[in-house]
Amino acid sequence: MIAGAVVLRDGAPTRIDQAAALEELAARMRVPLTVPEKCNHRIGLVTAEHARAVCADDEEAALGEPFHGGTARD
């Protein structure tokens, strides 16, 4: 319940026309991407690739000795 209104019943939304929402989503997905959207997509892919590489390095480091970083004064 949200603000006293039932929003899910047996796992199904009660206040959303699911068929209409899915049709609206499908219609939006049929429209070609704009140039800025394509650019954002490419940026996202590059960022995700970089994040995977950083995480892979962190996982490899975690398998070795624990890292106990010092301070600038050490």
Residue frames as a rotation matrix with the C-alpha (Angstrom) as fourth column:
MET 1
0.579 0.816 0.000 0.00
0.816 -0.579 0.000 0.00
0.000 0.000 -1.000 0.00
ILE 2
-0.713 -0.685 0.151 1.10
0.685 -0.726 -0.061 3.54
0.152 0.060 0.987 -0.76
ALA 3
-0.922 0.357 0.150 -0.78
-0.382 -0.901 -0.205 6.38
0.063 -0.246 0.967 0.90
GLY 4
-0.386 0.803 0.455 -3.60
-0.440 0.273 -0.855 3.96
-0.811 -0.530 0.248 1.70
ALA 5
0.489 0.550 -0.677 -4.02
-0.851 0.132 -0.509 2.74
-0.191 0.825 0.533 -1.89
VAL 6
0.416 -0.298 0.859 -3.42
0.110 0.954 0.277 -0.85
-0.903 -0.021 0.430 -2.94
VAL 7
0.272 -0.394 -0.878 -0.80
-0.877 -0.477 -0.057 -0.81
-0.396 0.786 -0.475 -5.70
LEU 8
-0.653 -0.434 -0.620 -0.05
-0.638 0.756 0.143 -4.55
0.407 0.489 -0.771 -5.97
ARG 9
0.309 0.707 0.636 -2.40
-0.846 0.509 -0.156 -7.49
-0.434 -0.490 0.756 -5.65
ASP 10
0.759 -0.098 0.644 -0.97
0.152 0.988 -0.028 -10.99
-0.634 0.119 0.764 -6.00
GLY 11
-0.175 -0.975 0.136 2.19
0.514 0.027 0.857 -9.46
-0.839 0.220 0.497 -7.48
ALA 12
-0.251 0.156 0.955 0.34
0.939 -0.200 0.280 -7.59
0.235 0.967 -0.096 -10.24
PRO 13
-0.985 -0.114 -0.127 0.02
0.142 -0.961 -0.236 -3.80
-0.095 -0.251 0.963 -10.40
THR 14
-0.217 0.975 -0.050 -3.49
0.893 0.177 -0.415 -2.53
-0.395 -0.134 -0.909 -9.69
ARG 15
0.446 0.396 -0.802 -3.14
0.214 -0.918 -0.334 1.10
-0.869 -0.022 -0.494 -10.82
ILE 16
-0.409 -0.636 -0.654 -1.19
-0.595 -0.358 0.720 0.67
-0.692 0.684 -0.232 -14.06
ASP 17
0.823 0.566 -0.053 -2.59
-0.374 0.468 -0.801 -0.48
-0.428 0.678 0.597 -17.39
GLN 18
0.051 -0.908 0.417 0.26
-0.071 0.413 0.908 -2.89
-0.996 -0.076 -0.043 -18.10
ALA 19
0.186 0.060 0.981 -0.72
0.885 0.422 -0.194 -3.49
-0.426 0.904 0.026 -21.74
ALA 20
0.936 0.192 0.296 -0.84
0.305 -0.862 -0.404 0.26
0.177 0.468 -0.865 -22.44
ALA 21
0.660 -0.749 -0.055 2.46
-0.469 -0.468 0.748 0.85
-0.587 -0.468 -0.661 -20.65
LEU 22
-0.053 -0.688 0.724 4.16
0.315 0.676 0.666 -1.90
-0.948 0.263 0.181 -22.65
GLU 23
0.460 0.277 0.843 2.75
0.884 -0.050 -0.466 -0.54
-0.087 0.959 -0.268 -25.91
GLU 24
0.991 -0.132 -0.021 4.01
-0.133 -0.991 -0.011 2.95
-0.019 0.014 -1.000 -25.07
LEU 25
0.296 -0.934 0.201 7.45
-0.340 0.094 0.936 1.53
-0.893 -0.345 -0.290 -24.28
ALA 26
0.018 -0.243 0.970 7.48
0.721 0.675 0.156 -0.45
-0.693 0.696 0.187 -27.54
ALA 27
0.807 0.333 0.487 6.50
0.582 -0.582 -0.567 2.67
0.094 0.741 -0.664 -29.51
ARG 28
0.823 -0.555 -0.118 9.32
-0.467 -0.781 0.415 4.65
-0.323 -0.287 -0.902 -27.91
MET 29
0.066 -0.844 0.533 11.81
-0.073 0.529 0.846 1.88
-0.995 -0.094 -0.027 -28.69
ARG 30
0.385 0.140 0.912 10.83
0.829 0.383 -0.408 1.92
-0.407 0.913 0.031 -32.39
VAL 31
0.999 -0.040 -0.015 11.99
-0.043 -0.930 -0.366 5.53
0.001 0.366 -0.930 -32.77
PRO 32
0.397 -0.918 0.008 15.62
0.619 0.262 -0.741 5.80
0.678 0.299 0.672 -33.95
LEU 33
0.309 -0.399 -0.863 18.11
0.845 -0.302 0.442 7.23
-0.437 -0.866 0.244 -31.48
THR 34
0.997 -0.066 0.039 19.13
-0.047 -0.926 -0.375 10.85
0.061 0.372 -0.926 -31.86
VAL 35
0.324 -0.946 0.016 22.80
0.056 0.003 -0.998 11.76
0.944 0.324 0.054 -32.33
PRO 36
-0.168 -0.415 0.894 23.20
-0.861 -0.380 -0.338 12.76
0.480 -0.827 -0.293 -28.64
GLU 37
0.665 0.463 0.586 21.53
-0.693 0.675 0.253 9.51
-0.278 -0.575 0.769 -27.55
LYS 38
0.877 -0.413 -0.246 23.93
0.178 0.754 -0.633 7.51
0.446 0.511 0.734 -29.73
CYS 39
-0.019 -0.912 0.410 26.85
-0.309 -0.385 -0.870 9.42
0.951 -0.143 -0.274 -28.21
ASN 40
0.076 0.124 0.989 25.58
-0.995 -0.060 0.084 8.75
0.070 -0.990 0.119 -24.69
HIS 41
0.955 0.289 0.070 25.22
-0.290 0.957 0.002 5.07
-0.067 -0.022 0.998 -25.55
ARG 42
0.519 -0.834 -0.186 28.85
0.207 0.334 -0.920 4.90
0.829 0.439 0.346 -26.74
ILE 43
-0.194 -0.566 0.801 30.03
-0.675 -0.516 -0.528 6.73
0.712 -0.643 -0.282 -23.63
GLY 44
0.486 0.473 0.735 28.13
-0.863 0.392 0.318 4.25
-0.138 -0.789 0.599 -21.47
LEU 45
0.963 -0.146 -0.225 29.72
0.063 0.939 -0.339 1.29
0.261 0.312 0.914 -23.23
VAL 46
0.113 -0.985 0.130 33.23
0.034 -0.127 -0.991 2.70
0.993 0.117 0.019 -22.82
THR 47
-0.109 -0.093 0.990 32.57
-0.899 -0.415 -0.138 3.56
0.424 -0.905 -0.038 -19.18
ALA 48
0.801 0.466 0.376 31.24
-0.581 0.758 0.296 0.05
-0.147 -0.456 0.878 -18.47
GLU 49
0.735 -0.602 -0.313 34.27
0.243 0.664 -0.707 -1.51
0.633 0.444 0.634 -20.17
HIS 50
-0.197 -0.823 0.533 36.59
-0.326 -0.457 -0.827 0.61
0.924 -0.337 -0.179 -18.02
ALA 51
0.170 0.345 0.923 34.65
-0.979 -0.049 0.198 -0.23
0.113 -0.937 0.330 -14.84
ARG 52
0.979 0.172 -0.106 34.88
-0.169 0.985 0.041 -3.96
0.111 -0.022 0.994 -15.61
ALA 53
0.322 -0.937 -0.137 38.64
0.243 0.222 -0.944 -3.65
0.915 0.271 0.299 -16.06
VAL 54
-0.282 -0.399 0.873 39.04
-0.682 -0.556 -0.474 -1.77
0.675 -0.729 -0.115 -12.77
CYS 55
0.523 0.563 0.640 36.90
-0.850 0.405 0.337 -4.30
-0.070 -0.720 0.690 -10.92
ALA 56
0.885 -0.261 -0.386 38.86
0.103 0.918 -0.384 -7.20
0.455 0.300 0.839 -12.43
ASP 57
-0.119 -0.969 0.218 42.09
-0.060 -0.212 -0.975 -5.60
0.991 -0.129 -0.033 -11.16
ASP 58
-0.115 0.151 0.982 40.54
-0.943 -0.327 -0.060 -5.19
0.312 -0.933 0.180 -7.71
GLU 59
0.874 0.474 0.111 39.47
-0.486 0.838 0.248 -8.86
0.025 -0.270 0.962 -7.63
GLU 60
0.539 -0.758 -0.368 42.98
0.295 0.579 -0.760 -9.99
0.789 0.301 0.535 -8.59
ALA 61
-0.342 -0.675 0.654 44.49
-0.395 -0.528 -0.752 -7.75
0.853 -0.516 -0.085 -5.91
ALA 62
0.313 0.556 0.770 42.08
-0.934 0.035 0.354 -9.15
0.170 -0.831 0.530 -3.32
LEU 63
0.915 0.026 -0.403 43.47
-0.039 0.999 -0.023 -12.63
0.402 0.036 0.915 -3.92
GLY 64
0.007 -0.996 -0.086 46.96
0.287 0.084 -0.954 -11.57
0.958 -0.018 0.286 -2.88
GLU 65
-0.637 -0.337 -0.693 48.20
0.753 -0.081 -0.653 -10.01
0.164 -0.938 0.305 0.32
PRO 66
0.495 0.821 -0.286 45.88
0.862 -0.505 0.040 -7.59
-0.112 -0.266 -0.957 2.09
PHE 67
-0.183 -0.497 0.848 46.54
0.562 -0.761 -0.325 -3.95
0.807 0.417 0.419 1.28
HIS 68
0.469 0.222 -0.855 47.21
0.843 -0.401 0.359 -1.73
-0.263 -0.889 -0.375 4.22
GLY 69
0.330 -0.306 0.893 47.76
0.581 -0.679 -0.448 1.71
0.744 0.667 -0.046 2.79
GLY 70
-0.340 -0.539 -0.770 49.92
0.928 -0.327 -0.181 4.15
-0.154 -0.776 0.611 4.66
THR 71
0.742 0.504 -0.442 49.62
0.453 -0.863 -0.223 7.87
-0.494 -0.034 -0.869 4.91
ALA 72
0.821 -0.432 0.374 51.56
0.122 -0.507 -0.853 10.56
0.558 0.746 -0.363 3.12
ARG 73
0.565 -0.605 0.561 53.82
-0.820 -0.486 0.302 10.79
0.090 -0.631 -0.771 6.18
ASP 74
0.804 -0.241 0.545 54.96
-0.016 0.906 0.423 7.13
-0.595 -0.349 0.724 6.02
